[in-house]
Amino acid sequence: MTVAFVLGGGGVRGATEVGMLRALLEAGVVPQLVVGTSIGAINGAAVAQDPTLRVVDRLEQTWASPTAGAIYGESLYRQLRRLAKHRTHLNNPEALRGLVAGVIGARTRFEDLEVPLAVCAASIERASEHWFDTGSVVDAVMASASVPAALPPTVIDGEHFVDGGIVNSIPVGEAVARGATTIYVLQVGRIEEPLEPPRKPADVARIAFEISRRHRFQRERASVPPSVELHVLPYGGRQPGDERLSAYRSLDRTHARIEAARAATADYLAGVRTGT
């Protein structure tokens, strides 16, 4: 049996996955394979390096830290100045690189990890997904989490990569392809939230993006072989302000997200154990 954790994308909502990790590890569920995209690549790299409750404490501290707040927390003036200068992005990628390096170590390689890890990014030149599972973990995670317009593409060996969520937001199929027989999906809640037709201009892009994010997961979920046990963990519900366009940069609900996801996942796992 191969137990896999699949960690999806979702920006600051990624704190939700930290609560899920705590519930899983407290229940004695330890991964033998980790697959991650975007924010899930960051959390996934951490748990692949140290699949114990110590990593949860470290991630909780990280996502509530000033370092995390600095990733998208610059003033609008500074962001617009950077956009005017570079023409492609609003935020400084070094803030994210510093956070990732602080969590897993700047020199860590995939080969050093306790648990096998695979990280998804989108290649611009090849217009396709790319999976990293060797070499520098920090570079791969940066590639996977380089949100277009917010951050510049990450260049690795001359190739430009952007956020893996564009091509594979919750990569269940990759976990199956890599031999997983029991899969726990750590997701930030969007797949549980219904979509409605747009009512204003700002809704159009958001809903279109949500459809593009969700459709592949729904297809891969339906294609999981009967021999594979699949658990899509509950995220604990929306937090105040999640509907705002600016929610992607707000970390003020970090602890609330973590605790809500931990409680919901703990209840779910208890139900799995008792068959209810």
SEGU-734729 format. One record per residue (C-alpha): residue in one letter; x, y, z. Coordinates in nm, 4 decimals. Each point is the difference from the previous one (the first is absolute). Layout:
BEGIN
{r = a&X = X&Y = Y&Z = Z}
...
//
This chain:
BEGIN
{r = m&X = 0.0000&Y = 0.0000&Z = 0.0000}
{r = t&X = 0.1274&Y = 0.3480&Z = -0.0915}
{r = v&X = -0.1558&Y = 0.2921&Z = 0.1853}
{r = a&X = 0.0161&Y = 0.3287&Z = -0.1898}
{r = f&X = -0.0756&Y = 0.3543&Z = 0.1065}
{r = v&X = -0.1153&Y = 0.2177&Z = -0.2914}
{r = l&X = 0.0201&Y = 0.3696&Z = 0.0869}
{r = g&X = -0.1784&Y = 0.2408&Z = -0.2321}
{r = g&X = 0.0426&Y = 0.3677&Z = -0.0768}
{r = g&X = -0.1852&Y = 0.2912&Z = 0.1527}
{r = g&X = 0.2165&Y = 0.2937&Z = 0.1091}
{r = v&X = -0.0377&Y = 0.1161&Z = 0.3608}
{r = r&X = -0.2723&Y = -0.2583&Z = 0.0442}
{r = g&X = 0.2868&Y = -0.2481&Z = 0.0069}
{r = a&X = 0.0004&Y = 0.0397&Z = 0.3777}
{r = t&X = -0.3006&Y = -0.2323&Z = -0.0171}
{r = e&X = 0.2338&Y = -0.2819&Z = -0.1015}
{r = v&X = 0.2042&Y = 0.0507&Z = 0.3168}
{r = g&X = -0.3059&Y = -0.0821&Z = 0.2094}
{r = m&X = -0.0634&Y = -0.3095&Z = -0.2103}
{r = l&X = 0.3612&Y = -0.1087&Z = 0.0444}
{r = r&X = -0.0326&Y = 0.0290&Z = 0.3778}
{r = a&X = -0.3150&Y = -0.2129&Z = 0.0029}
{r = l&X = 0.1562&Y = -0.2639&Z = -0.2260}
{r = l&X = 0.3231&Y = -0.0294&Z = 0.1942}
{r = e&X = -0.1805&Y = 0.0001&Z = 0.3341}
{r = a&X = -0.2076&Y = -0.2895&Z = -0.1320}
{r = g&X = 0.3163&Y = -0.1886&Z = -0.0936}
{r = v&X = -0.0404&Y = 0.0469&Z = -0.3758}
{r = v&X = 0.3480&Y = 0.0513&Z = -0.1443}
{r = p&X = 0.0720&Y = 0.0498&Z = -0.3729}
{r = q&X = 0.2208&Y = -0.2240&Z = -0.2103}
{r = l&X = -0.0390&Y = 0.2344&Z = -0.2983}
{r = v&X = -0.0728&Y = 0.3744&Z = -0.0163}
{r = v&X = -0.1291&Y = 0.1797&Z = -0.3098}
{r = g&X = -0.0474&Y = 0.3776&Z = 0.0035}
{r = t&X = -0.0942&Y = 0.3014&Z = -0.2065}
{r = s&X = 0.0503&Y = 0.3702&Z = 0.0755}
{r = i&X = -0.0552&Y = 0.0673&Z = 0.3708}
{r = g&X = -0.0391&Y = -0.3752&Z = 0.0343}
{r = a&X = 0.3545&Y = -0.0391&Z = -0.1304}
{r = i&X = 0.1277&Y = 0.2085&Z = 0.2918}
{r = n&X = -0.1965&Y = -0.1878&Z = 0.2647}
{r = g&X = 0.0709&Y = -0.3278&Z = -0.1787}
{r = a&X = 0.3756&Y = 0.0555&Z = -0.0090}
{r = a&X = -0.0020&Y = 0.0684&Z = 0.3729}
{r = v&X = -0.1876&Y = -0.3191&Z = 0.0886}
{r = a&X = 0.2085&Y = -0.2055&Z = -0.2438}
{r = q&X = 0.3104&Y = 0.1211&Z = 0.1802}
{r = d&X = -0.1381&Y = -0.0637&Z = 0.3495}
{r = p&X = -0.3225&Y = -0.2082&Z = 0.0087}
{r = t&X = -0.0605&Y = 0.0602&Z = 0.3720}
{r = l&X = -0.1984&Y = 0.2423&Z = 0.2131}
{r = r&X = 0.3117&Y = 0.2160&Z = 0.0276}
{r = v&X = -0.0557&Y = 0.1174&Z = -0.3553}
{r = v&X = -0.3541&Y = 0.1127&Z = 0.0811}
{r = d&X = 0.1259&Y = 0.2230&Z = 0.2801}
{r = r&X = 0.2594&Y = 0.1449&Z = -0.2367}
{r = l&X = -0.2545&Y = 0.0624&Z = -0.2758}
{r = e&X = -0.2450&Y = 0.1659&Z = 0.2382}
{r = q&X = 0.2716&Y = 0.2388&Z = 0.1135}
{r = t&X = 0.1077&Y = 0.0630&Z = -0.3584}
{r = w&X = -0.3432&Y = 0.0841&Z = -0.1381}
{r = a&X = -0.0710&Y = 0.2392&Z = 0.2872}
{r = s&X = 0.3403&Y = 0.1719&Z = -0.0274}
{r = p&X = 0.0958&Y = 0.3414&Z = -0.1407}
{r = t&X = 0.1954&Y = -0.1893&Z = -0.2678}
{r = a&X = -0.3222&Y = -0.1486&Z = -0.1362}
{r = g&X = -0.1738&Y = 0.3363&Z = 0.0212}
{r = a&X = 0.2741&Y = 0.1580&Z = -0.2087}
{r = i&X = -0.0660&Y = -0.2220&Z = -0.3032}
{r = y&X = -0.3102&Y = 0.1918&Z = -0.1102}
{r = g&X = -0.0115&Y = 0.2631&Z = 0.2727}
{r = e&X = 0.1876&Y = 0.2869&Z = -0.1597}
{r = s&X = -0.1789&Y = 0.3302&Z = -0.0436}
{r = l&X = -0.1914&Y = 0.0594&Z = -0.3221}
{r = y&X = 0.2442&Y = 0.2788&Z = -0.0836}
{r = r&X = 0.3006&Y = -0.2335&Z = 0.0135}
{r = q&X = -0.1855&Y = -0.2644&Z = -0.1995}
{r = l&X = -0.0914&Y = 0.2451&Z = -0.2731}
{r = r&X = 0.3564&Y = 0.1288&Z = -0.0140}
{r = r&X = 0.1245&Y = -0.3553&Z = -0.0505}
{r = l&X = -0.2620&Y = -0.0607&Z = -0.2692}
{r = a&X = 0.1066&Y = 0.3182&Z = -0.1786}
{r = k&X = 0.3636&Y = -0.1095&Z = 0.0148}
{r = h&X = -0.0321&Y = -0.3680&Z = -0.0906}
{r = r&X = -0.3359&Y = 0.0063&Z = -0.1849}
{r = t&X = -0.0832&Y = -0.3575&Z = 0.1009}
{r = h&X = -0.0467&Y = -0.0265&Z = 0.3777}
{r = l&X = -0.0978&Y = 0.1855&Z = 0.3157}
{r = n&X = 0.1948&Y = -0.1743&Z = 0.2740}
{r = n&X = 0.3603&Y = -0.0783&Z = 0.0897}
{r = p&X = 0.0687&Y = -0.3739&Z = -0.0409}
{r = e&X = 0.2825&Y = 0.0126&Z = 0.2542}
{r = a&X = -0.2532&Y = 0.0197&Z = 0.2826}
{r = l&X = -0.1474&Y = -0.3355&Z = -0.1033}
{r = r&X = 0.3425&Y = -0.1521&Z = -0.0626}
{r = g&X = 0.1083&Y = 0.1058&Z = 0.3481}
{r = l&X = -0.3075&Y = -0.1625&Z = 0.1528}
{r = v&X = 0.0501&Y = -0.3273&Z = -0.1883}
{r = a&X = 0.3699&Y = -0.0117&Z = 0.0828}
{r = g&X = -0.0818&Y = 0.0701&Z = 0.3639}
{r = v&X = -0.2411&Y = -0.2917&Z = 0.0134}
{r = i&X = 0.2017&Y = -0.2686&Z = -0.1772}
{r = g&X = 0.3548&Y = 0.1368&Z = -0.0311}
{r = a&X = 0.1518&Y = 0.1847&Z = -0.2946}
{r = r&X = 0.2173&Y = -0.2920&Z = -0.1151}
{r = t&X = -0.2459&Y = -0.2858&Z = 0.0479}
{r = r&X = -0.0359&Y = -0.2373&Z = -0.2927}
{r = f&X = -0.2791&Y = -0.2450&Z = -0.0776}
{r = e&X = 0.2467&Y = -0.2793&Z = 0.0606}
{r = d&X = 0.0420&Y = 0.1199&Z = 0.3628}
{r = l&X = -0.3683&Y = -0.0261&Z = 0.0928}
{r = e&X = -0.1389&Y = -0.2621&Z = 0.2346}
{r = v&X = -0.2992&Y = -0.0674&Z = -0.2291}
{r = p&X = -0.0060&Y = 0.0092&Z = -0.3835}
{r = l&X = -0.1372&Y = 0.3323&Z = -0.1256}
{r = a&X = -0.1295&Y = 0.1110&Z = -0.3407}
{r = v&X = -0.0741&Y = 0.3658&Z = -0.0750}
{r = c&X = -0.2015&Y = 0.1338&Z = -0.2935}
{r = a&X = 0.0719&Y = 0.3199&Z = -0.1947}
{r = a&X = -0.1200&Y = 0.1361&Z = -0.3339}
{r = s&X = 0.2599&Y = 0.0423&Z = -0.2749}
{r = i&X = -0.0498&Y = 0.3081&Z = -0.2147}
{r = e&X = 0.2126&Y = -0.1198&Z = -0.2906}
{r = r&X = -0.1648&Y = -0.3421&Z = -0.0162}
{r = a&X = -0.3472&Y = 0.1170&Z = 0.1072}
{r = s&X = -0.0296&Y = -0.3078&Z = 0.2182}
{r = e&X = 0.0418&Y = -0.1281&Z = 0.3523}
{r = h&X = 0.3419&Y = -0.1002&Z = 0.1231}
{r = w&X = 0.0783&Y = -0.2203&Z = 0.2991}
{r = f&X = 0.3054&Y = 0.0583&Z = 0.2156}
{r = d&X = 0.1258&Y = -0.2883&Z = 0.2129}
{r = t&X = 0.3777&Y = 0.0473&Z = -0.0107}
{r = g&X = 0.2350&Y = 0.2908&Z = 0.0627}
{r = s&X = -0.0597&Y = 0.3161&Z = 0.2020}
{r = v&X = -0.3224&Y = -0.0061&Z = 0.2005}
{r = v&X = -0.0062&Y = 0.3787&Z = 0.0460}
{r = d&X = 0.0254&Y = 0.0642&Z = -0.3750}
{r = a&X = -0.2739&Y = -0.2529&Z = -0.0750}
{r = v&X = -0.2330&Y = 0.1407&Z = 0.2645}
{r = m&X = 0.0611&Y = 0.3541&Z = -0.1240}
{r = a&X = -0.0915&Y = -0.1136&Z = -0.3508}
{r = s&X = -0.3161&Y = -0.1662&Z = 0.1270}
{r = a&X = -0.1079&Y = 0.3059&Z = 0.2005}
{r = s&X = 0.0817&Y = 0.2810&Z = -0.2454}
{r = v&X = -0.3485&Y = 0.1465&Z = -0.0337}
{r = p&X = -0.0256&Y = 0.1859&Z = -0.3340}
{r = a&X = -0.0113&Y = 0.3795&Z = 0.0329}
{r = a&X = 0.0662&Y = -0.0223&Z = 0.3737}
{r = l&X = 0.3477&Y = -0.1518&Z = -0.0467}
{r = p&X = 0.2348&Y = -0.0381&Z = -0.2972}
{r = p&X = 0.0567&Y = -0.3381&Z = -0.1630}
{r = t&X = 0.2703&Y = -0.2124&Z = 0.1602}
{r = v&X = 0.2824&Y = -0.0842&Z = -0.2400}
{r = i&X = 0.1576&Y = -0.3456&Z = 0.0278}
{r = d&X = 0.2536&Y = -0.1132&Z = -0.2599}
{r = g&X = -0.1186&Y = 0.2724&Z = -0.2358}
{r = e&X = -0.3668&Y = -0.1019&Z = 0.0200}
{r = h&X = -0.2678&Y = 0.2256&Z = 0.1518}
{r = f&X = -0.2502&Y = -0.1452&Z = 0.2464}
{r = v&X = -0.3129&Y = 0.1398&Z = 0.1620}
{r = d&X = -0.2506&Y = -0.1210&Z = 0.2557}
{r = g&X = -0.0824&Y = -0.3690&Z = -0.0304}
{r = g&X = -0.3617&Y = 0.0673&Z = 0.0904}
{r = i&X = -0.0531&Y = 0.1250&Z = -0.3537}
{r = v&X = 0.0456&Y = -0.3487&Z = -0.1409}
{r = n&X = -0.0685&Y = -0.2322&Z = 0.2941}
{r = s&X = -0.1442&Y = 0.1542&Z = 0.3127}
{r = i&X = -0.0677&Y = -0.3228&Z = 0.1968}
{r = p&X = 0.2182&Y = -0.2683&Z = -0.1609}
{r = v&X = -0.1768&Y = -0.3210&Z = 0.0989}
{r = g&X = 0.0845&Y = -0.1704&Z = -0.3295}
{r = e&X = 0.3719&Y = 0.0504&Z = 0.0542}
{r = a&X = -0.0202&Y = -0.1721&Z = 0.3382}
{r = v&X = -0.1774&Y = -0.2959&Z = -0.1621}
{r = a&X = 0.2602&Y = -0.0111&Z = -0.2773}
{r = r&X = 0.2767&Y = -0.0090&Z = 0.2619}
{r = g&X = -0.1487&Y = -0.3044&Z = 0.1696}
{r = a&X = -0.2198&Y = 0.1394&Z = 0.2766}
{r = t&X = -0.2586&Y = -0.2437&Z = 0.1343}
{r = t&X = -0.1453&Y = 0.2255&Z = 0.2715}
{r = i&X = -0.0257&Y = 0.3724&Z = -0.0730}
{r = y&X = -0.0812&Y = 0.2850&Z = 0.2359}
{r = v&X = -0.0863&Y = 0.3201&Z = -0.1859}
{r = l&X = 0.0854&Y = 0.3179&Z = 0.1886}
{r = q&X = -0.1910&Y = 0.2809&Z = -0.1669}
{r = v&X = -0.0912&Y = 0.3550&Z = 0.0947}
{r = g&X = -0.3772&Y = -0.0247&Z = -0.0406}
{r = r&X = -0.0740&Y = 0.1425&Z = -0.3413}
{r = i&X = -0.1190&Y = -0.3345&Z = -0.1360}
{r = e&X = -0.2600&Y = -0.0070&Z = 0.2776}
{r = e&X = -0.1323&Y = 0.3494&Z = -0.0747}
{r = p&X = -0.2694&Y = 0.0258&Z = -0.2712}
{r = l&X = 0.0470&Y = 0.2301&Z = -0.2974}
{r = e&X = -0.2681&Y = 0.2372&Z = -0.1237}
{r = p&X = -0.0255&Y = 0.1979&Z = -0.3249}
{r = p&X = 0.1912&Y = 0.3315&Z = 0.0150}
{r = r&X = -0.1903&Y = 0.3105&Z = 0.1048}
{r = k&X = 0.2715&Y = 0.2626&Z = -0.0406}
{r = p&X = 0.3191&Y = 0.0414&Z = -0.2055}
{r = a&X = 0.2277&Y = -0.1138&Z = 0.2832}
{r = d&X = -0.1897&Y = -0.3306&Z = 0.0168}
{r = v&X = 0.0688&Y = -0.0928&Z = -0.3615}
{r = a&X = 0.3741&Y = -0.0675&Z = 0.0299}
{r = r&X = -0.0339&Y = -0.1553&Z = 0.3451}
{r = i&X = -0.2651&Y = -0.2496&Z = -0.1080}
{r = a&X = 0.1794&Y = -0.0827&Z = -0.3259}
{r = f&X = 0.3161&Y = -0.0707&Z = 0.1965}
{r = e&X = -0.1877&Y = -0.2142&Z = 0.2508}
{r = i&X = -0.1456&Y = -0.2127&Z = -0.2802}
{r = s&X = 0.3456&Y = -0.0472&Z = -0.1481}
{r = r&X = 0.1371&Y = -0.0948&Z = 0.3441}
{r = r&X = -0.2724&Y = -0.2492&Z = 0.0851}
{r = h&X = -0.0825&Y = -0.1863&Z = -0.3177}
{r = r&X = 0.3170&Y = -0.2086&Z = -0.0132}
{r = f&X = -0.0328&Y = -0.1043&Z = 0.3622}
{r = q&X = -0.3584&Y = -0.1120&Z = -0.0573}
{r = r&X = 0.1072&Y = -0.2019&Z = -0.3032}
{r = e&X = 0.2946&Y = -0.1621&Z = 0.1774}
{r = r&X = -0.2097&Y = -0.0695&Z = 0.3077}
{r = a&X = -0.2521&Y = -0.1869&Z = -0.2129}
{r = s&X = 0.2836&Y = -0.1988&Z = -0.1614}
{r = v&X = 0.1622&Y = -0.1234&Z = 0.3210}
{r = p&X = 0.0136&Y = -0.3824&Z = -0.0215}
{r = p&X = -0.2265&Y = -0.1945&Z = 0.2386}
{r = s&X = 0.3115&Y = -0.1486&Z = 0.1582}
{r = v&X = 0.1105&Y = 0.3448&Z = 0.1220}
{r = e&X = -0.1510&Y = 0.1361&Z = 0.3220}
{r = l&X = -0.0645&Y = 0.3733&Z = -0.0382}
{r = h&X = -0.0698&Y = 0.2424&Z = 0.2851}
{r = v&X = -0.0784&Y = 0.3646&Z = -0.0803}
{r = l&X = 0.0466&Y = 0.1719&Z = 0.3343}
{r = p&X = -0.2458&Y = 0.2719&Z = 0.1133}
{r = y&X = 0.1379&Y = 0.3508&Z = 0.0416}
{r = g&X = -0.2223&Y = 0.1243&Z = 0.2795}
{r = g&X = -0.1984&Y = 0.2693&Z = -0.1806}
{r = r&X = 0.0518&Y = 0.3507&Z = -0.1345}
{r = q&X = 0.1571&Y = 0.2765&Z = 0.2037}
{r = p&X = -0.1300&Y = 0.3590&Z = 0.0090}
{r = g&X = 0.1291&Y = 0.1985&Z = -0.2973}
{r = d&X = 0.0761&Y = -0.2983&Z = -0.2240}
{r = e&X = -0.2314&Y = 0.1427&Z = -0.2635}
{r = r&X = 0.2085&Y = 0.3166&Z = -0.0426}
{r = l&X = 0.2438&Y = 0.0311&Z = -0.2920}
{r = s&X = 0.2671&Y = 0.1154&Z = 0.2452}
{r = a&X = -0.0358&Y = -0.3170&Z = 0.2079}
{r = y&X = 0.3020&Y = -0.1550&Z = -0.1754}
{r = r&X = 0.2323&Y = 0.2286&Z = 0.2006}
{r = s&X = -0.1670&Y = -0.0126&Z = 0.3415}
{r = l&X = 0.1534&Y = -0.2200&Z = 0.2700}
{r = d&X = -0.2091&Y = 0.1244&Z = 0.2913}
{r = r&X = -0.2089&Y = -0.3205&Z = 0.0060}
{r = t&X = 0.2949&Y = -0.2389&Z = -0.0009}
{r = h&X = -0.0537&Y = -0.1533&Z = 0.3432}
{r = a&X = -0.3762&Y = -0.0197&Z = -0.0521}
{r = r&X = 0.0494&Y = -0.1865&Z = -0.3296}
{r = i&X = 0.2434&Y = -0.2430&Z = 0.1583}
{r = e&X = -0.2257&Y = -0.0820&Z = 0.2931}
{r = a&X = -0.3164&Y = -0.0315&Z = -0.2103}
{r = a&X = 0.1730&Y = -0.2419&Z = -0.2389}
{r = r&X = 0.1562&Y = -0.1980&Z = 0.2843}
{r = a&X = -0.3352&Y = -0.0480&Z = 0.1738}
{r = a&X = -0.1868&Y = -0.0898&Z = -0.3195}
{r = t&X = 0.2692&Y = -0.2451&Z = -0.1109}
{r = a&X = 0.0257&Y = -0.1599&Z = 0.3437}
{r = d&X = -0.3756&Y = -0.0617&Z = -0.0047}
{r = y&X = 0.0226&Y = -0.1431&Z = -0.3518}
{r = l&X = 0.2834&Y = -0.2378&Z = 0.0929}
{r = a&X = -0.1863&Y = -0.1123&Z = 0.3101}
{r = g&X = -0.2959&Y = -0.0837&Z = -0.2221}
{r = v&X = 0.2241&Y = -0.1978&Z = -0.2361}
{r = r&X = 0.1331&Y = -0.2039&Z = 0.2916}
{r = t&X = -0.3474&Y = -0.0783&Z = 0.1328}
{r = g&X = -0.1573&Y = -0.0451&Z = -0.3429}
{r = t&X = -0.2532&Y = 0.2820&Z = 0.0521}
//
